[in-house]
Amino acid sequence: MNGDWLIRGRDGRLSVYLTSDDAVLCRTERAPGGPWDGPRRVGGDQRVHPVLAVGQGADGYAHLTSWRPTVKGESGLVHSTHFRPLLAPLDWTPVGHPNKKGGLTGPPAVAVDAEGRAYVFVRNAGTGLSMAAQKEKGGWEPWRDLKGKGVEGPPVAVTGESGRVEAYAAVADGILYWRQDEPGAQPVLEEAVETPVRPGTLRALATSPQHTTLFYTDESGDVRAWRPGSKPASVLTAAGPGPVAAIRCELDGHDCTLLAQRAAGGRVAFAAYPTEQESSGAWWTESGPPLPDDAEVALAVDHEDRVVAATLSLSTGALHLTRRKDEPGLALEAWRKA
């Protein structure tokens, strides 16, 4: 999965999205902070591949993108919108293929601009990055080749505080960065940085009115933070092999960035530091029971603006959550199965 698969809807309820063999599933709180419903199928009866990208707009709507089989040996991208957690998401609608037709080219990413339009990014057959954007009055603009070459692993897409959409992708010797010059415009390749990045570890977060920050793991095993226009900065040694989850939140009155990652020993590791101040230092604190190797970690803020952490086993669908206590620091409640 790519993006924030744990999100808070407009009504304060949390939802999680997960994949099965031929469907995307959704689980939702019955009431904010309350018990959870069982899994529901997203997008009607259409079969999709076990691939999912999730993005959320300022309006609270979730945008989901996956691949579905079309004719033998070929697939196309599809999109669904989930307006409110207790409502059924819309049926899957076709977005097409970055090369007009063909097989899966890679995991997609999706971001939503200030006007609520979804932007779907995916590697194309030429190993560059392509994008399709929603029209204001429904439907999709044609696929655009955003250039670049040698994209490895899933790209990530993020909407800055300005409402403009940005995208990042790993290549063999570094990271490529695309950004909209103005709202509604096609993102353009603005910058590249040479850095030893591990594909599949990218995570982007809006961190100020001027910047988004990309977190990734380098070949030495350090989590690094990069804001275009500057040099990558080391944050701390990675707790485990996968990507970090990241969120901005208030801790003891300070604007902080909270990171979470499945540690090598299986537990969830947390680290926090003042936003955009990587030089302040950060260190991991582990929490909860050991998790399966395929478990993913996500962060969100609930209806009471408390940090929520979730873990999801992709093989079993087991979902566990914890919330921050009303205490100084990052004290967490006991982990509970939903």
KOLPA-907219 format. One record per atom (N, C-alpha, C, O): x, y, z. Coordinates in pm, whole numbers, plus 50000, padded with zeros to 5 digits. Example, Ala and Ser with C-alpha at 12.3 -4.5 7.8 and 13.67 -1.06 7.14 Angstrom:
BEGIN
513194943150780 512304955050780 513204967050780 514244966850846 512854977550708 513674989450714 512905000350787 513415011450804 
***
This chain:
BEGIN
500854988150000 500005000050000 500885012450000 502015012250050 500355023149942 501125035349926 500275047149974 499175049249922 500755054650071 500005065950122 499465063350261 499815053350324 498605072250307 498065071450444 496845062450446 495725067050422 497035049550474 495905040250471 495055041150598 493975035150603 495505048450700 494715051650818 494385066550812 495285074850816 493075070050802 492715084050788 491495087150874 490705078350907 491365099950909 490175104850980 489255111450879 489675120250804 487975107150879 487015112750787 486415125750837 486755130650945 485515131350758 484895144150792 484105143550922 483985153550992 483575131750955 482755130451075 483565126051197 482995122951301 484895125651185 485745122151298 486045107451311 486905103551390 485355099151234 485625084751241 486915081351168 487235087251065 487635071751223 488835066651156 488445055351061 487515047651088 489165054450951 488995043450857 490365037950820 491355045150821 490415025150789 491625019050734 491255012350603 490145007350586 492215012250510 492045005850381 493114995150366 494274997250402 492724983750313 493654972650297 493314965050171 492234966750114 494224956650127 494014948950004 493764934250038 494224929150140 493034927649949 492904913049953 493314907949815 493884915449736 493054895349786 493514889649660 492954896949539 493654898949441 491674901049545 491034907049428 490194919349462 489334923249383 490434925349578 489604936649619 490384945749713 491384941949773 489874958049724 490284967249829 489184967049934 487994967549900 489564966350060 488614965650169 488744977950259 489804984250265 487654981350327 487634992750419 487044988250551 486074980850556 487654992950660 487084991450794 486955005350856 487795014050834 485895007350936 485565020550988 485095019551132 484455009851171 485435029751211 484865030751345 483355033051336 482895041051254 482595026051420 481145028151422 480795041951478 479785047851439 481605046751567 481485060251621 482905064951651 483785056651674 483165077951651 484515082751679 485045077051810 484445078951916 486175070151803 486765064151921 486125051151964 486545045352064 485115046551891 484355034651931 484825021951863 485905021751802 484025011251871 484394998451809 484374999551657 483845009051599 484964989451593 485154989651448 484204979851380 483894969151432 483744983851261 482994974851175 483944964851110 485154966751108 483364954151056 484154944550979 484494949950841 484004960650803 485304942850765 485734947650633 484564948450534 483694939850532 484584959050453 483624960850345 484384962550215 485464968550212 483834957350109 484484958149979 484334972249922 483264978249932 485394977449863 485404990749803 485164989749653 485684980749587 484374998949599 484295000549454 483384991249381 483524989749259 482444984849448 481544975649380 482144961949362 483014957749438 481664954849261 482064940849241 483274939149151 483714927849128 483834949949100 484984948549010 486184942549082 486454945849198 486874933649015 488104927849068 489264937549044 489354943948939 490144938549142 491344946549127 492544938549175 492394928649247 493724942949135 494954936849184 495204941249328 494684951449372 496004933549403 496294937349544 497294948749551 498394947349605 496894960149496 497704972349493 496804983949533 495664984549487 497284992949616 496445003949661 497275016249692 498315015449757 496785027749643 497315040749684 496165048849742 495045048449690 496435056149850 495405063949919 495895078249935 497045080749972 495015087749907 495275101849932 494035108149992 492935102849976 494195119450059 493065126150122 493145141050099 494205147150112 491995147050063 491945161350040 491635168950166 491315163050270 491735182250158 491405190750272 489945189450311 489575192650425 489085184850218 487675182650248 487425169750325 486285166950362 488475161950350 488335149550425 487995137450340 487955126350392 487755139350211 487415128050125 488655119750095 489735125050071 488485106550096 489575097450062 489515093949914 488445091449860 490655093949850 490765090149709 491635077649700 492755077349750 491095067349635 491735054349628 492055051049482 491245053749393 493215045449459 493635041649325 494225027749328 495005024349417 493835019649229 494355006049218 494475002349070 494085010148982 495004990649044 495034984948909 493954974048900 493724966648995 493294973248785 492364962348763 492724955248632 493214961648539 492494941948623 492714934848497 491694939348393 490524941548425 492134940748270 491224944548160 491094932848063 490184924648079 491964931947964 492004920247877 493214911747916 494024916147997 493324900047862 494384890847902 495764897447892 496154902447786 496494897248003 497854902648006 497934917748020 499024923348019 496784924448033 496784939048043 495974943548164 495124936248215 496244955748207 495544961448321 495404976548301 496074982448217 494514982548378 494334996948376 494135002148517 493714994748606 494435014748537 494265020848669 492805025048690 492125028948595 492355024048815 490995028048850 491035036748975 492005036749050 489945044248995 489865053949104 488495053349170 487485051149104 488475055249302 487225056149377 487355067349479 488455070149528 486235073549512 486205083849616 485335078949730 484265073349708 485815080949854 485055077349973 484765090250048 485665096250107 483505094550045 483155107650100 483055107550252 483555116550318 482405097450307 482255096450452 482445081950495 482025072850423 483065079550611 483395065850649 482225056150650 482385044550612 481045060550693 479915051150702 479175049550570 478305040850560 479495057550470 478925055850337 479765046150256 480945044250285 479175040050157 479935031350067 480765040049973 480265050149923 482015036349948 482795043649847 482145042449709 481395033049684 482445051749621 481955051049485 482525038949413 483565033549451 481825034649308 482355023749225 483665028049159 483905039949137 484495018249130 485745021149058 485435027048921 484545022148851 486145037548884 486035043348751 487405042748684 488415044648751 487455040148554 488755038648487 489505051748473 488935062248444 490805050948496 491715062248475 492575059848351 493125069248295 492675047348308 493445044148190 494825038748223 495085034348335 495715039248124 497065033748135 498055044448090 497785051247991 499175046148158 500125056648119 500685054847978 501145064547917 500655042547928 501115039847791 499955035747700 500165028847600 498755040047733 497505037047662 497035022847687 495845020647710 497955013047681 497584999447717 498844991847754 499964995747720 498634980647825 499764972447868 499494966748006 498374967548057 500514960948065 500394955148197 500684965248306 500844977148280 500744960248429 501084968848543 502494974348524 503414966948489 502654987248547 503974993548534 504594996748669 505775000148676 503814995748776 504334998648909 503225003549000 502125006548953 503495004249130 502475009149223 502205024049199 503135031649174 500935028149205 500615042349187 500745050149316 500905044449424 500665063249304 500555072349417 499455082249383 499205084949265 498785087849485 497705097449459 497775108649562 498015106349680 497555120949515 497445132649601 496245140749555 495775139049442 495745149549643 494535157249615 494845171949636 495345175849741 494535180249535 494885194449547 493845202149627 492875196349677 494045215149640 493175223349724 491755224049671 490835227149747 491545221249541 490205221349483 489545207649489 488435205949439 490225197849551 489635184549564 489845175549444 489185165149434 490755179049353 491035170849235 492155161149266 493185164849322 491945148649228 492955138249250 493975138349137 493635140849021 495225135549172 496325134049077 496925120349099 497385117149209 496935112048995 497465098549003 498815098148933 498935102148817 499835093349003 501185092148950 501575077448943 501225069649031 502285073748838 502755059848826 503935059448729 504025067448636 504825050148752 505925048048657 505345043148525 504405035348524 505915047748415 505465043048284 506425032648228 507425029348290 506105027548110 506905016848051 508325021248020 509225012948012 508545034348002 509875039547977 510655042648103 511745048348096 510105038948219 510665040848354 510695055348399 511345058648499 509995064248326 509775077748374 508495078248457 507925067848490 508045090348491 506835091948572 505745098148486 505975107948415 504545092348494 503375097748424 502315101648526 502305096848639 501385110548482 500355115648572 499055117548497 499045121748381 497945114348565 496615117848516 495915125748627 496025122148744 495205136448590 494535145048687 493035145548659 492615145348544 492255146148766 490815147748751 490485161348692 491135171348721 489445161648609 488895174248562 488015180348671 487525173248759 487825193348663 487005200048764 485565195148764 484945194448870 485035191648647 483635187748637 483465172948602 482505168948536 484415164848648 484285150448627 485135145448513 485465152848420 485505132648521 486365126948419 487825129848447 488175135448551 488675125948353 490115126948372 490775133748253 490395131648138 491775141748283 492615147448178 493445136348115 493595125648175 493985138547995 494855128347934 496095125948019 496515134548096 496665114148004 497915111048072 499035120048022 499145122847903 499865124648116 501005133248083 502295126148122 502405120348230 503265126648034 504595121448064 505385132548133 505685142848072 505725130448260 506415140748338 507935139748326 508665146848395 508405130848240 509835128848215 510495121948334 509835116048419 511805122748337 512545114648432 512805100848372 512175097148273 513725093548430 514065080248379 514675072148492 515365077448579 514415059148490 515015050148587 514305049848720 514905046548822 513005053248722 512255053248848 512215039048905 511905029348834 512535037949034 512555025149104 511595025549222 511585035349297 510805015149239 509885014749352 508735024449333 508685031549232 507815024949429 506665033949416 507045048449433 507855051649521 506485057449352 506645071749379 505785075549499 504945067649543 505985087549551 505095092749655 504605106449610 505335113949545 503355109449644 502745122249610 502265128849737 501835122149831 502325142149740 501955149649861 501425163249819 501855168849718 500505168549896 499995182049872 500555191249979 500385188750098 501225201749937 501795211250031 500725219950095 499565219650053 501105227450196 500155236450261 499625246950164 498585252950189 500335249250056 499875258449952 498745252749869 498095259949794 498485239749883 497475233049801 498015227749671 497265221849592 499295229749645 499905224749521 500445210649540 500925206949647 500345202949434 500715188749438 502195187149401 502695193649310 502865178249474 504275175249450 504445160049446 503615152649499 505515155549383 505795141149375 507295138849384 508095147149341 507645127349439 509035123149452 509155108749401 508215100849411 510315105349347 510575091649305 512055088549319 512905097149297 512345076149356 513735071649368 514245066849233 513515060849155 515515069749206 516225064349091 517535058349142 517825058949261 518305052449052 519485044849094 520465053149177 521075047849270 520625065749145 521635073949212 521045085549290 521775094849326 519735085349316 519185096549390 517675097349387 516985087149378 517175109549396 515735112249405 515375123349307 516105133149292 514225121649240 513685131749150 512485138349217 511765132049295 512275151249185 511225159049251 510465167249147 511055174449067 509115166049150 508225173449062 507325182449144 506955178949257 506955194049091 506115203549165 505285211749068 505735215048958 504045215149110 503215224349034 503725238649051 504025242849163 503805246048941 504155260248950 502975268548999 503165278849063 501765263948968 500545270749012 499435260449022 499535249748962 498375263349098 497305253649114 496725249148980 496485257348891 496505236248966 495935230748844 496925228248732 496575221948632 498155233048747 499155231248642 499735217148645 499625210048744 500355213448535 501055200548529 502335201448612 503125210648593 502555192148704 503815192348779 505005190748684 504945183448586 506085197848715 507275197248632 508445192248715 508495194248836 509375185748648 510565180648713 511465192548748 512035198948660 511575195348878 512265207448922 513665204848974 514535213448960 513895193349033 515155191449103 515475176549114 514575168249116 516725173549121 517205160049150 518345161249250 519125170749246 518435151449339 519505151449437 520185137849432 519525127549428 521505137949433 522255125449439 522325120749584 522835127849670 521815108949609 521815103349744 521595088449734 520825084049647 522215080449817 522045065849811 520735061649878 520715058849998 519655061049801 518325058649855 517895044249831 518195038349728 517185038649929 516595025449913 515185027049856 514325032849923 514925022149734 513565023149679 512565016249773 512885006449840 511355021649778 510335015949864 510325021450004 509515017050086 511195031050035 511245036850170 510825051550172 510995058150275 510295056850064 509975071050057 508645074050128 507685066350120 508625085350198 507415090250263 507485105450268 508465110950318 506465112350215 506485126950206 505435133050298 504375127250321 505765144850351 504905151450449 505015166550430 506115171750414 503875173550433 503895188250434 504335192850572 503715189450672 505405200650577 505995204350707 505995219350735 506335223350846 505645227650638 505565242150660 504865248150538 504665241250438 504485261150544 503875267250426 504785266950303 504295267350190 506085266350324 507035266850212 507505253050166 507915251550050 507445243050253 508155230650224 507315218150245 506415217750329 507645208050167 507345194350203 508675187550231 509715191450179 508635177150315 509845169950352 509705155550310 508675149150336 510725150350245 510755136250205 511615128650304 512775132350327 511065118050361 511825108850446 512135096250366 511295091350291 513345091250383 513745078950314 514895072750391 515515079250475 515185060250361 516325053250420 517425052450317 517185048650202 518655055850357 519775054950263 520435041250273 520035032950355 521435039050192 522055025750185 522825022250312 523105010450336 523165031950393 523845029050519 522875025650631 523295021650739 521565027050606 520575023750707 520115035550789 519485033550893 520415047850746 519955059750818 518665064950756 518515065150634 517725069350842 516565076850795 517025091150770 517625097450856 516745096050650 517165109450614 515955117850574 514935112450534 516075130950586 515025140350550 515575149850445 516675155250459 514795151850338 515235160950232 514105170650198 512975166650171 514445183550201 513565193950151 514215200050028 515345204950035 513535199649914 514125205049791 514675219049814 514075227349882 515835221349755 516545233949774 517605233249881 518365242749901 517675221849952 518685220050055 519325206350039 519015199149944 520205202850130 520845189750126 520125180250221 519585184650323 520115167050190 519495157450283 520195157750418 521405159450428 519385156050524 519905155950660 519595142650726 518495137350708 520535137250801 520295124950875 519415127950995 519605137851065 518435119151019 517545120651134 517955111051245 518185115151358 518045098051211 518485087751305 518625074851228 518195073951113 519215064751290 519345051651226 517975045051217 517205045351313 517675039251102 516375032651083 516195021551185 517135014251216 514965020351237 514665009651332 514464996351263 514684985851322 514044996751136 513784984651060 513924987150912 514354998050872 513584977350827 513844978550684 512814986250604 513124990750494 511594987850655 510524993750575 510485008850583 511335014950648 509495014950516 509355029550522 508865034050658 508265026350733 509115046750690 508575052350813 507175057850783 506895062150671 506315057850885 505105065950883 505465079250947 506305079751036 504835090050901 505185103350952 503945111950962 503055111250877 503885120151067 502765129151086 503255141151167 504155139851249 502645152751142 502885164351227 501825164751336 500645162351309 502245167851457 501315168351569 501885177651675 503055181451669 501055181251770 501495189651881 501835180851999 501005173152046 503075181952047 503505174652165 503985184852268 504965191952245 503295185452380 503655194752488 503785209052438 504685216352479 502865212852348 502835226552299 503775229652185 503875241152143 504485219452133 505455221652026 505005214651897 504445203751902 505245221051783 504975215051652 506055204651626 507225208051604 505675192051629 506645181151615 506295172251496 505145171451453 507305165751445 507135155051346 507345141851418 508375139651482 506355133251407 506405120051471 506625109551364 505895109151264 507615101251384 507925090051294 507595076951364 507735075851486 507175067051288 506935053651341 507385043551236 507285046051116 507885032151282 508425022051192 508405008551262 508615007651383 508144998051186 508274984751243 509754981951262 510524981751166 510154979651388 511564977351417 511984963351373 511144954751349 513284961351363 513804948451319 513354937151411 513184925751366 513144940051539 512694929851633 511194927451630 510704918451699 510444935351551 509024932951534 508104942751602 506934943651565 508604950451702 507744960051770 507684973351691 508444975251596 506794982151730 506694995151666 507615004951739 507575005951861 508435012051663 509345021951719 508845035951684 508425038451571 508895045051781 508465058851764 509625068351790 510475065651875 509655079351716 510635089851740 510005103151702 509255103951604 510285113651779 509725126851752 510795137451765 511745136051842 510635148251689 511555159651699 510835172151648 509845170851575 511305184251684 510655196451635 510665196951482 511705194551419 509535199851425 509385199351279 510415208051208 510625219651241 511065201851109 512095207751024 513375211051101 514225218551052 513515205551221 514745207851298 515435194351324 515565189951438 515865188151216 516495174951228 517765175351314 518135165251374 518415186751319 519635187751399 519375186751549 520305184951627 518105187851589 517765186551732 517975172451783 518135170251903 517985162851692 518185148951733 516865141851761 515875148151797 516865128651743 515695120351771 516195106451806 517295102451767 515375099051879 515745085351914 514475076951922 513395082051949 514635064051898 513505054951893 513095050152032 513945047752118 511805048652053 511245042052169 510265031552119 509335034752045 510455018852160 509625008052108 508385005952193 508385008752313 507325000852129 506034999152196 505314987052138 505494983552021 504484980652221 503604970152174 504264956652158 505474955352179 503474946552119 503994933052099 504704931751965 504524940151877 505504921251947 506134918751816 505074916351709 504034910351735 505354921151587 504414920351476 504944911051367 506144908651360 504054905751282 504504897751167 505404905851075 505384918151076 506194898850996 507134905650906 506424914650805 506994924450758 505174911250771 504474918850668 503634930250725 502864936450652 503764933150854 502944943550916 503384957350871 504574960150858 502414965850846 502664979850814 502184988750928 501324984851007 502755000650936 502465009951044 501925022950985 502405027550882 500915028751051 500355041551006 500085050451126 499925045751238 500025063451100 499755073551203 498625082751156 498505085651037 497815087251251 496765096851222 496475104651349 497085102151453 495545114051340 495065121551455 493565119451463 492875120751362 493035116051581 491625112551592 490735124751616 491185136151605 489465122151650 488475132851666 488785141951783 488255153051791 489635137451875 490045145751988 491445151351967 492075156352060 491935150451844 493275155051806 494365147551882 495445152951905 494085135151919 495105126551979 495775118151870 495125113551777 497065116351884 497785107751791 497275093351804 497095088351915 497045087051690 496665072951684 497685065651598 498055070451490 498155054351645 499035045751566 498295032751538 497585027651624 498475027351419 497835014851380 498845005751314 499765010351246 498674992751335 499464982851263 498504973451193 497434970251245 498894969051074 498044960450994 498894949550932 499864952450862 498534936950957 499194925650893 498544923250758 497344920850751 499324923950651 498764922450518 498324908150490 497464906050404 498884898250559 498524884350535 497274880250612 496474872450562 497094885450733 495974881350816 494884891950827 493754888850865 495204904550795 494244915350812 494084919850955 493204928050984 494914914851047 494794918551188 495174933251207 496244937651164 494264940751271 494444955051292 494544957851441 493674953851519 495614964751483 495794968751621 496034983751626 496654989451536 495524990251732 495665004651745 496025008651888 495745001451984 496655020151899 496895026552028 496705041452010 496865046751900 496375048252120 496205062852120 497105068952225 497505062552322 497425081652203 498215088952301 497375091852425 496215095852414 497955089952540 497295093452665 497325108652685 498115115752623 496465113252773 496445127552807 497495130152914 497185133653028 498745128352874 499885130052964 501005136952887 500995136952764 501965142852958 503115148752888 503875138252808 503855126352840 504545142752703 505335133652621 504465125352530 503365129252494 504975113652492 504275104852399 503875091952470 504195081052423 503195093152582 502695081252653 501525075552576 500615082952538 501545062252553 500515055752472 499685046152557 500175040452655 498425044552518 497585034452580 498055020552538 498905019152450 497505010252602 497804996652561 497274994152420 496204999052384 498024986652340 497584983052206 496364973952215 496304965052299 495384976452127 494144968452126 493844963651984 494104970751887 493284951651974 492884946251844 491514951951808 490594951851890 491374956751685 490094962451640 489254951551573 488144954251528 
***
